[in-house]
Amino acid sequence: MADNTHDQDGLDQVRGRIDAIDQELLDLISERARCAQRVAHIKTETDGRAVQFYRPEREVSILRRVKDANPGPLDGEEVARLFREIMSACLALERPLQAAFLGPEGTFTQAAAIKHFGHSVVTRAMATIDEIFREVEAGSCDFGVVPVENSTEGVVSHTLDLFMASPLAITGEVTLRIHHHLMSAETELGAIRTVYSHQQSLAQCREWLDRYLPHAERVAVGSNADAARTAAKEPGAAAVAGYQAAEIYGLQVLAERIEDEPGNTTRFLVIGKQDAPPSGEDKTSLLLACRNKAGGLHALLMPLAAHGISMTRIESRPSRRGIWDYVFFVDIIGHREDLPVAAALEHLEREAQLFKVLGSYPVAVL
C-alpha cells in the first residue's frame, strides 16, 4: 500500500507539472497571437497599398529553425507541423487566407493545401485546374494549389501547359506522401464490380488491383474524391482514395495502402500573384525555348553550368506554336536574386528564344 501511495504521489506531481506547462503554453500562444495582430495593425497603418499578410519566406525560415533546434523527444517534422498550425491560426487573426484546390472536398490537393497553409486556411474547391488559375488571377482566392508531378507517374502536363499563358507566379511547393486505400459502401472485396479513381491513382495501384480485383472494371474519373462520392451511391462500387474521402463520404476502408510503390509522393505547386523573397534555401522555375539551330538545347543550358547552378528537373512540352516545336520547364537551385543565379539568368535570357521566370520560392520543409 505504501509503494502504491508513493507512486500515486509521483504521478500527481508529474501531472501537476503538465498542467502548469499547459498554462504557460496557452499564455505564450496567446501572446504570440496578440503580436500577430499588432503586426497586421502596423502593416495596415504604414502601407496604403494592398498588404501582404502572408510571407512564405518568413514562415519557412521559422519552420526550419524550430525543426533544426528541436531537442526532442518529439520528431522534428512533428514539431514543425505544430508550429505550422500555430502560425496558421495567428495569420487568420490578421486575415484568413483563401486557397483554391482541385475539388471536390477530400482530394489530395486539398490535403496539400492544408499541409502548406495549416487548418485555418479557407479552402475552396474548383472543378478543374484551369479554374484554380482563373480564381487566383481574378483575385477571388489568394493562392491556388495544383499538382505538378508524381514520383511514379511523372508530370501533370496540364498544369505545366497553363503556365505558358498565365501571369501567376510559383510562390511555394508542397510534397505529400500519397497513400491509397480501397473504400466502399460494401463490406467485402467479393462484392466489388467497379473501381473508380483518378487515372493516375489507378495506375499507381495497378499491381494490387490486378491481384485482388482482377475482374472489376476500372473507371477513371476527375478526382479521387469524385470516385468516393460515386462509390457511396452505387452498389458494387469501390473507390481508390485517401482517408479523408472515406470520412467525408461515409465509406468503409476495405484495404489500406494499396499503392504499388511505398514511397509514392506527389509534388504540388502553390501559385499566387506575389513573388517570394529569398529564404536562404530556394528553387527557381523557368519556362524556356531554344533557338532553332544545331546544339540549341546545349546552348540553352550552358549558362547554368557556366555559373555553377544545379538543375533539378527539366520537362519538355509542345509549345502549340508549330509542329515539333517544344518549350522546356526547368527547376534550378537558388533564388533569382542570388548573385550567381541572377548572372546565369541574364546569360540564359540572351541565349533563349523564349525566357520566363515562373517564380522563386522556398524549398518545402516537410
C-alpha positions as CSV (number, residue, x, y, z in Angstrom):
1,M,0.0,0.0,0.0
2,A,2.9,2.4,0.9
3,D,4.5,1.8,-2.5
4,N,1.2,2.5,-4.3
5,T,0.8,5.7,-2.3
6,H,4.4,6.8,-3.3
7,D,3.7,6.0,-7.0
8,Q,0.4,8.0,-6.9
9,D,2.2,11.0,-5.3
10,G,4.8,10.9,-8.0
11,L,2.2,10.7,-10.7
12,D,0.2,13.6,-9.2
13,Q,3.4,15.7,-9.2
14,V,4.1,15.0,-12.9
15,R,0.5,15.7,-13.8
16,G,0.6,18.9,-11.8
17,R,3.8,19.9,-13.8
18,I,2.0,19.2,-17.1
19,D,-0.9,21.3,-16.0
20,A,1.4,24.2,-15.2
21,I,3.3,23.8,-18.6
22,D,-0.1,23.8,-20.4
23,Q,-1.0,27.1,-18.8
24,E,2.5,28.5,-19.8
25,L,2.0,27.3,-23.4
26,L,-1.5,28.9,-23.5
27,D,-0.1,32.2,-22.2
28,L,2.7,32.2,-24.8
29,I,0.5,31.2,-27.7
30,S,-2.0,34.0,-26.7
31,E,0.9,36.5,-26.6
32,R,2.1,35.3,-30.0
33,A,-1.4,35.9,-31.4
34,R,-1.5,39.4,-29.9
35,C,1.8,40.1,-31.6
36,A,0.4,38.9,-34.9
37,Q,-2.5,41.3,-34.5
38,R,-0.1,44.2,-33.8
39,V,1.9,43.2,-37.0
40,A,-1.3,43.4,-39.0
41,H,-2.1,46.8,-37.5
42,I,1.3,48.2,-38.2
43,K,1.3,46.9,-41.8
44,T,-2.1,48.5,-42.4
45,E,-1.2,51.8,-41.0
46,T,2.2,52.2,-42.7
47,D,1.3,50.9,-46.1
48,G,-1.7,52.3,-48.0
49,R,-1.3,49.7,-50.7
50,A,-2.5,46.1,-50.7
51,V,-0.9,44.5,-47.6
52,Q,0.8,41.1,-47.9
53,F,0.0,39.4,-44.6
54,Y,1.3,36.0,-45.7
55,R,5.1,35.9,-46.0
56,P,6.2,32.4,-47.2
57,E,9.9,33.1,-46.8
58,R,9.4,34.1,-43.2
59,E,7.1,31.1,-42.4
60,V,9.6,28.6,-43.9
61,S,12.5,30.2,-42.0
62,I,10.7,29.7,-38.7
63,L,9.8,26.1,-39.5
64,R,13.4,25.3,-40.5
65,R,14.7,27.0,-37.3
66,V,12.4,25.1,-34.9
67,K,13.0,21.8,-36.8
68,D,16.8,22.2,-36.5
69,A,16.7,23.4,-32.9
70,N,14.3,20.8,-31.7
71,P,15.8,19.0,-28.7
72,G,13.3,16.1,-28.8
73,P,11.8,13.8,-27.9
74,L,9.2,14.8,-30.5
75,D,10.3,14.3,-34.1
76,G,11.5,17.5,-35.9
77,E,8.8,17.2,-38.5
78,E,6.1,16.8,-35.8
79,V,7.3,20.0,-34.1
80,A,7.3,21.8,-37.4
81,R,3.7,20.7,-38.0
82,L,2.7,22.1,-34.6
83,F,4.3,25.4,-35.3
84,R,2.6,25.5,-38.8
85,E,-0.8,25.3,-37.1
86,I,0.1,28.0,-34.6
87,M,1.2,30.3,-37.4
88,S,-1.9,29.4,-39.4
89,A,-4.2,30.4,-36.6
90,C,-2.3,33.6,-35.8
91,L,-2.4,34.6,-39.5
92,A,-6.1,34.0,-39.6
93,L,-6.4,36.8,-36.9
94,E,-4.8,39.2,-39.4
95,R,-6.8,38.0,-42.4
96,P,-7.8,34.4,-43.3
97,L,-6.2,33.2,-46.4
98,Q,-8.3,31.6,-49.2
99,A,-6.7,28.8,-51.3
100,A,-8.3,27.2,-54.3
101,F,-7.7,23.5,-54.8
102,L,-8.8,20.7,-57.2
103,G,-12.0,19.5,-55.7
104,P,-14.4,18.2,-54.6
105,E,-13.8,18.0,-50.8
106,G,-11.4,15.2,-49.8
107,T,-8.8,15.3,-52.6
108,F,-5.1,15.0,-52.1
109,T,-4.8,18.6,-53.4
110,Q,-6.9,19.8,-50.5
111,A,-4.7,17.9,-48.1
112,A,-1.6,19.5,-49.7
113,A,-3.2,23.0,-49.3
114,I,-3.9,22.3,-45.6
115,K,-0.4,20.9,-45.1
116,H,1.1,24.1,-46.6
117,F,-1.1,26.7,-45.0
118,G,-2.4,25.0,-41.9
119,H,-6.0,24.2,-41.0
120,S,-7.0,27.8,-40.5
121,V,-6.8,28.4,-44.3
122,V,-10.2,28.7,-46.1
123,T,-10.1,26.1,-48.9
124,R,-12.3,26.5,-52.0
125,A,-12.9,23.5,-54.2
126,M,-12.6,24.0,-58.0
127,A,-13.7,21.6,-60.7
128,T,-10.6,21.9,-62.9
129,I,-7.0,23.1,-62.7
130,D,-7.9,25.8,-65.2
131,E,-10.5,27.2,-62.7
132,I,-7.8,27.3,-60.0
133,F,-5.6,29.5,-62.2
134,R,-8.6,31.7,-63.1
135,E,-9.8,32.2,-59.5
136,V,-6.3,33.3,-58.4
137,E,-5.8,35.6,-61.4
138,A,-9.2,37.2,-60.7
139,G,-8.3,37.8,-57.1
140,S,-11.1,35.7,-55.8
141,C,-8.6,33.5,-54.0
142,D,-5.2,34.5,-52.5
143,F,-3.5,31.3,-53.7
144,G,-4.0,28.1,-55.6
145,V,-2.6,24.6,-55.1
146,V,-2.1,22.5,-58.2
147,P,-0.5,19.1,-58.7
148,V,2.6,19.1,-60.9
149,E,4.4,15.7,-60.7
150,N,4.2,12.3,-59.1
151,S,7.2,10.2,-58.2
152,T,5.9,7.1,-60.1
153,E,3.6,8.5,-62.8
154,G,5.6,11.6,-63.8
155,V,4.4,15.1,-64.6
156,V,0.9,16.5,-64.6
157,S,1.2,18.0,-68.1
158,H,-1.9,20.1,-68.0
159,T,-0.6,22.1,-65.1
160,L,2.7,22.9,-67.0
161,D,0.7,23.9,-70.1
162,L,-1.3,26.5,-68.1
163,F,1.9,28.3,-67.0
164,M,2.6,29.2,-70.6
165,A,-0.1,31.9,-70.7
166,S,-0.7,32.6,-67.0
167,P,0.8,35.7,-65.3
168,L,0.8,33.9,-61.9
169,A,4.0,33.1,-60.1
170,I,5.0,30.0,-58.2
171,T,5.3,31.0,-54.6
172,G,5.8,27.6,-52.9
173,E,5.9,23.9,-53.2
174,V,4.4,21.0,-51.2
175,T,5.4,17.4,-51.2
176,L,2.8,14.9,-50.0
177,R,3.3,11.2,-49.3
178,I,0.4,9.5,-51.1
179,H,-1.3,6.5,-49.5
180,H,-4.2,5.0,-51.5
181,H,-6.9,3.0,-49.8
182,L,-9.8,0.9,-51.3
183,M,-13.1,2.1,-49.8
184,S,-16.7,1.2,-50.5
185,A,-20.2,1.0,-49.0
186,E,-19.9,-2.7,-49.5
187,T,-18.3,-4.8,-46.7
188,E,-16.4,-7.5,-48.7
189,L,-14.0,-7.4,-51.6
190,G,-16.0,-10.1,-53.4
191,A,-18.9,-7.6,-53.8
192,I,-16.8,-5.1,-55.8
193,R,-17.6,-5.0,-59.5
194,T,-16.3,-1.5,-60.4
195,V,-13.4,0.6,-59.1
196,Y,-13.4,4.4,-59.5
197,S,-10.4,6.7,-59.2
198,H,-8.3,9.3,-60.9
199,Q,-6.4,7.7,-63.8
200,Q,-3.0,8.3,-62.0
201,S,-4.3,6.6,-58.8
202,L,-5.5,3.6,-60.8
203,A,-2.0,3.4,-62.4
204,Q,-0.3,3.7,-59.0
205,C,-2.3,0.7,-57.7
206,R,-2.2,-1.4,-60.8
207,E,-0.4,-4.4,-59.3
208,W,-2.7,-4.6,-56.3
209,L,-5.9,-4.3,-58.4
210,D,-4.6,-7.0,-60.8
211,R,-4.0,-9.3,-57.9
212,Y,-7.1,-8.8,-55.7
213,L,-9.7,-7.4,-58.0
214,P,-8.8,-8.7,-61.5
215,H,-12.4,-8.9,-62.7
216,A,-13.5,-5.5,-61.5
217,E,-13.9,-2.7,-64.1
218,R,-11.6,0.3,-63.6
219,V,-13.2,3.6,-64.4
220,A,-11.1,6.9,-64.4
221,V,-12.9,10.0,-63.0
222,G,-11.8,13.6,-62.4
223,S,-10.6,13.1,-58.9
224,N,-10.3,10.5,-56.1
225,A,-13.0,12.5,-54.2
226,D,-15.3,12.2,-57.2
227,A,-14.6,8.4,-57.1
228,A,-15.5,8.2,-53.4
229,R,-18.7,10.2,-53.9
230,T,-19.7,7.8,-56.7
231,A,-18.9,4.7,-54.7
232,A,-21.1,5.9,-51.9
233,K,-24.1,5.9,-54.2
234,E,-23.5,2.9,-56.5
235,P,-24.0,-0.7,-55.3
236,G,-20.9,-2.9,-56.0
237,A,-18.7,0.1,-56.5
238,A,-15.4,1.0,-54.7
239,A,-13.1,3.9,-54.9
240,V,-9.3,4.4,-54.5
241,A,-8.7,7.5,-52.4
242,G,-7.3,8.8,-49.2
243,Y,-8.7,8.5,-45.6
244,Q,-10.3,12.0,-45.7
245,A,-12.5,11.0,-48.6
246,A,-13.7,7.9,-46.7
247,E,-14.7,10.0,-43.7
248,I,-16.4,12.7,-45.8
249,Y,-18.5,10.2,-47.9
250,G,-19.1,7.6,-45.2
251,L,-17.3,4.7,-46.7
252,Q,-15.6,1.7,-45.2
253,V,-11.9,1.1,-45.9
254,L,-11.6,-2.4,-47.2
255,A,-7.8,-2.3,-47.8
256,E,-5.2,0.1,-46.7
257,R,-2.1,1.4,-48.5
258,I,-2.6,-0.4,-51.8
259,E,-0.2,1.7,-53.8
260,D,2.4,-0.3,-55.6
261,E,5.3,2.0,-54.6
262,P,5.6,2.6,-50.8
263,G,7.5,5.9,-51.5
264,N,4.8,7.3,-53.7
265,T,4.9,11.1,-53.4
266,T,3.2,13.9,-55.3
267,R,4.6,17.4,-55.6
268,F,2.2,20.4,-55.7
269,L,2.9,24.0,-56.5
270,V,1.4,27.0,-54.8
271,I,0.5,29.7,-57.2
272,G,-0.2,33.4,-56.5
273,K,0.4,37.0,-57.5
274,Q,3.1,37.9,-55.1
275,D,6.8,37.0,-55.5
276,A,8.5,35.2,-52.7
277,P,11.7,36.9,-51.4
278,P,14.8,34.8,-50.7
279,S,14.5,32.4,-47.7
280,G,18.1,31.0,-47.8
281,E,17.1,27.7,-49.4
282,D,15.1,28.2,-52.6
283,K,14.3,26.9,-56.0
284,T,13.6,28.9,-59.2
285,S,11.3,27.5,-62.0
286,L,11.8,28.6,-65.6
287,L,10.0,28.4,-68.9
288,L,12.4,28.3,-71.8
289,A,12.6,27.6,-75.6
290,C,15.8,27.2,-77.5
291,R,16.6,28.8,-80.9
292,N,16.1,26.6,-83.9
293,K,19.7,25.7,-84.6
294,A,22.1,22.8,-84.1
295,G,23.0,22.5,-80.4
296,G,20.2,24.8,-79.4
297,L,19.3,22.9,-76.2
298,H,23.0,22.7,-75.2
299,A,23.4,26.4,-75.7
300,L,20.3,27.0,-73.6
301,L,21.6,25.0,-70.6
302,M,25.3,26.0,-70.8
303,P,24.8,29.2,-68.8
304,L,23.6,27.2,-65.8
305,A,26.8,25.1,-65.9
306,A,29.0,28.1,-66.5
307,H,27.7,29.8,-63.4
308,G,27.7,26.7,-61.2
309,I,23.9,26.4,-60.9
310,S,22.4,23.0,-60.3
311,M,19.4,21.9,-62.3
312,T,17.0,19.5,-60.5
313,R,14.4,19.0,-63.3
314,I,13.7,19.5,-67.0
315,E,10.5,18.7,-68.8
316,S,9.6,19.3,-72.4
317,R,6.1,20.2,-73.7
318,P,4.7,21.0,-77.1
319,S,4.7,24.8,-77.5
320,R,1.5,24.8,-79.6
321,R,3.1,27.4,-81.8
322,G,4.1,24.9,-84.5
323,I,4.7,21.2,-85.3
324,W,7.6,19.7,-83.4
325,D,8.2,23.0,-81.5
326,Y,8.8,22.5,-77.8
327,V,9.3,24.5,-74.6
328,F,11.1,23.4,-71.5
329,F,10.2,23.6,-67.9
330,V,13.4,23.8,-65.8
331,D,13.9,23.9,-62.0
332,I,17.2,25.1,-60.6
333,I,18.6,25.5,-57.1
334,G,18.7,29.1,-55.8
335,H,16.7,32.3,-55.8
336,R,16.6,34.7,-58.8
337,E,18.0,37.4,-56.5
338,D,21.1,35.3,-55.6
339,L,24.0,36.7,-57.4
340,P,25.2,33.5,-59.2
341,V,21.6,32.7,-60.2
342,A,21.0,36.3,-61.4
343,A,24.1,36.2,-63.5
344,A,23.1,32.8,-65.0
345,L,19.6,34.0,-65.8
346,E,20.9,37.1,-67.5
347,H,23.2,35.0,-69.7
348,L,20.4,32.5,-70.3
349,E,18.0,35.2,-71.4
350,R,20.4,36.2,-74.2
351,E,20.6,32.6,-75.5
352,A,16.9,31.7,-75.3
353,Q,14.2,32.3,-77.9
354,L,11.7,32.3,-75.0
355,F,12.6,33.1,-71.4
356,K,10.2,33.4,-68.5
357,V,10.9,33.1,-64.7
358,L,7.8,31.3,-63.3
359,G,8.9,32.1,-59.7
360,S,11.5,31.7,-57.0
361,Y,10.2,30.1,-53.8
362,P,11.3,28.3,-50.6
363,V,12.2,24.6,-50.8
364,A,9.4,22.6,-49.0
365,V,10.3,22.0,-45.3
366,L,8.2,18.8,-44.7
